[in-house]
Amino acid sequence: MPETDAIRRGSRVRMHLSLALADGTVAVSTFDEDPMEFSLGDGTLPETLEENLIGLAAHAEQQFLLAPEFAFGDRDPELVHTMPLTDFTERPESGQVLAFSLPNGEEMAGQVLAVDGNDVRVDFNTPLAGHNVVFRVQILAVSNAQEVGR
């Protein structure tokens, strides 16, 4: 990917990122893995995170402290559901994160909050919702080339 210009909407970006709570607990990091590559605006990252990348160029390293409304939003109490224990193949434990199949075939993670008799309370909020988030990036390459003939 040729390195040109600064990041703007539609830019092809290769970068490392980490998302952590303000206390230093890392939720996601690519710094010890292969970098991620995406086009700004393709849905890979939430738009609230993408906004911080605009104007950065290759070789930039930046860290942002984001309030919940500029990261993953506030916790939504409507995303906490009580489900029957019979919906589970094994007895879940409080704190456990499980994958749940959606009607459209996609999967969604949910954290078990409590198991009470035959009821299981599951939180489908992202674990970063409602928290200040430290968003750290290292931009490796940026391409703003327009493809001819498309």
Secondary structure, DSSP 4 states (H G I P E B T S, - for coil): ----SB--TT-EEEEEEEEEETTS-EEEE-TTSPPEEEETTSSSS-HHHHTTTTT-BTT-EEEEEE-GGGTT----GGGEEEEEGGG-SS---TT-EEEEE-TTS-EEEEEEEEEETTEEEEE-S-TTTTS-EEEEEEEEEEE-PPPTT-
